[in-house]
């Protein structure tokens, strides 16, 4: 496979999203099943909590971006790809191919989690570790649900654009930007993740939802109502809005990049041998 080809980019998006879901859904499975801690009847999470999931997903993003970032910038999220398409930095056909392989990567990542935790699935029965859903008090509160996913993805893409802008904005040094993207996901999970579980990524939700709903006999809720559209539609809209917010309401306020200072004639020769 040659470098800088469409096939190489699609492969990077596929494996990046698969690794994201392997680690992300993996931490959810580890939390829900509590395999290493035992299951207490009065506390099925047995010592794990929401912080475990938020941290696990944050580092899942970091590691997936380090894998695929040098090839595609690691979209690994159709909302990020939609923002690039809306800004015309990516053509629509390429963007659609990205969407397909991202969802496929999410599907494969979920399959790997199921294989890895199959002993728990067999021993404890089916539990949803694959896709998001509304919190107890938000079931049927459609405006709240769409708004939560919209705002979460708006913040994600806005923060990504700010983090990778090393020309005008402060940006992290060297190759720390994947880590800071993960920290953005951590902040969103801790602050905004309650109502929906912060999918903020259609491939992260739809790929595993398809795997679980189609192939796991215990799952009879994956497509029981129209909620599955929430983590698809709202993130796509929120991602585009976040990108345009940065482009038009943040970036124009930043200082222009400084031009390199002119060197006096002969300066290069004068410093030879220093």
N, C-alpha and C positions, 0 to 999 in steps of 0.2 A: 504494500500500500504506500503510495507516494505521499510526500508531505504536501500540505496546503492544497489538498483537493477536497471536493465536496464529500467524497466517501470517507476520507479521514476525519473530516469535521463531524459527519453524522455518527461515525464510530465513537468519537470522543463524547458527543452528547449522550449517546446510548450508554456507554459504560459509566460516564459521570453520574447520570441519573440512577442507574442501577446501583452503584456504590452508595449514593445518597440514601436510597431506600433501604438497602441492606443494613446500613448503620442506623438510620433514622427509625425505621419500623423495628429494627432489632432492639433499640433501647426501650421502645414501647412494650415489646414482648417481654423483655427482661423485667420491666416494671410490673406489668400486669400479672405475669405468671410467678414472679419472684422466685425463680428456680433455685437460686443459691441460698435463699433465706427461709424457705418453707412458707406455707400459706397459713396464716392465722385466721380462724373463722371470723373474728371480729374486725380484722384488718387485712383484707386480701392483698394489699400492696406490701405489707410486712416490712416497713422501713424505708421503702422507696417513696418518692413523692413527685410532685409536678416539676420541681427543680431538676430531678434526674432526667426527666424527659426533655426539658428545655435545654439543658446542657448537652445531652446526647445529640439532639438535633442540630445544635449549633456546631458541634465538632464534626458531625456528619457532613455538614455543608463545607466546612473548612477543608476536610480531607478530599471531598469530591472535587472541589474547585482546584486544589493542588494537582489532582490527577489530570483534569481536562482543561485547566485554565490556559496553558501554553498553546493549545491548539485552537480553541474557539473563544477563549475568554470565559468558558464554562457558564453558558446560559443555564443549563440543567433545569429550566423552568420556562414553560410556554409564555408566562407573563413577561419575562425578560425578553424573550424573542418577539413577542407582540409589540413591545416598546420599540425595539430595533426596527421592526417593520413599519411602525407608525412614523418613526423619525426618518425613514427611508435610508437607513444605513444598512439595511438588508432587504433583498428583494422578496416578494411574497412567496414565490415558489420555494426558495431555499428555506424560508421561515416555516412553511407548511411541512416540509421534510423534517425540519428540526422538531416540530410538534410531534410528528409520528414517532420518531425514534425516542423522544423523551418519554412519551407514554409507554412505549414498549420497554424502555429501561426501567420505569417504575413497576411494570408488570413483572419483569424478571427479578428485580430486587425483592419484591414481595414473595415471589416463589422461593427465593433463597432463604428468606426469613422463615417461611413455613417449613422448609426442609430442616433448617437448623434447629428449630424449636418443635419439631414434630412430636418428640416425646411428651412435651407439655400439652400440645394439642390433643394427643391421644389420651393422656392421663387426666387432664383437667377439663377437657371438652373445648368446643370452639369458643374463642373470645376474640373480639374485634381489636386487633393490633395493627390493622392495615390502613384504615382511612378515617377521616374526621367525621364529626357529627355535632349537632347542637348540644349545648349544656342543658341541664335539667330545666332551667327556667326560661329557656329560649326556644324550645321546641314549638315550631309554628310561628314564631315571631319573625316573619320573613324579612321585614325591613332591617331589623337588628342584625340578622344573620348575614344578609348581603352587605350591609354597611360595615360589619366587623371584618369581613374578608376583603372588602374594597380598601378600607383604611390600612389594614395590615400589609397588603401588597403595595399600596401607594407608598407607605413608609419604606418597605423593602427596596423597591426600585429607586426611589429618591435617595436613600442612603447608599445604595450601590454606586449610583452616579456620582455622588459626592466623594465617596471613598476612592474611586479610581481616577478622579480628576486631579492629577498631579501637575497639570499645567497651570491652572488658575487657583485651585483650592489647595488646602494644606496637605491632604493626602498622606497615607503612611509611606514610609521609606522602604526601599529595596523590594522584597517580595512578601511583605506583610499584608498586602491587601486581601488575600483570601481569608486570613485570620480575622480581619476586621469585618469582612462580610459575614462571617460566622457570628461575630459579636453583635452585629445588627439583627441577625435572626434570633439570637438569645434575648436581646432587648425586646423584640416584638413578642416572643413567646411569653416572657415574664410579665409584660405590661398589657398586651392586647389579646392574648391567646385564649382567654376564658370562654367567651361565647361559643366559638366554633372549633377550637383546637388548632387554630391558625394553620390551615392548609397553605395559604399564600402561594400556591403552586399547583396548577391543574394536573400536571403529570404526577406529582407526589400523591395526589388523591385518586385520580381516575385510574391510573395503571394498577395500583394495588386493589382498588375497588373492583375492577374488572376481574382480576385474578381470583379474589375471594368470592365474589358473587357468582362466578361461573363454575369454579372448580371445587370450592369447599362446601360440602353438603350442609354444614351447620349454619351457614350464613344465609339467612332469609330476610335480611334488612338492607343489603347493599343498595338495592334499587327499589325499595318498597314505596318511596314517594319521590317528589321532585327535589328533595334536598340535594341530591347528587349534582344538580346544576349550580348550586351556590358556589362550591369551590372551583368551578370552571369559569362561570361568567364573571363573577365579582373580581377575581384576581386578574383576569385579562384586562378588564376596564381599569382597575386600580393601578396596574403596572404601567399602562399607557399614560394615565393621569400623573403618576409620580415622575415619569421621565419628562413630560412636558412642563411640569412644575419646576423641575430643576433647570431645564433649558431656558425657560422664559421668566422665572421669578427668583431664581437664585444665581445662576451663572452670569447674567448681565450685571449683577451687583458686585461681582468679584473683580479684583484688579486685573488689568491686562498682563499677560506674561512679559517679564522683562526681557528686552533685547540684550544679547551679549555685548559687553563693553568693547569698543573698537581697540585693537592693539596698535601701538605705534609701528611704523614701517621698520622692519629689521628686528622686531622683538623676538621672532622665532629663532633667528640666528644668534641673537645675543644670549639666549638661554640654553643654547646647545652645550651639552656637557655638564649642566648643573646637576 
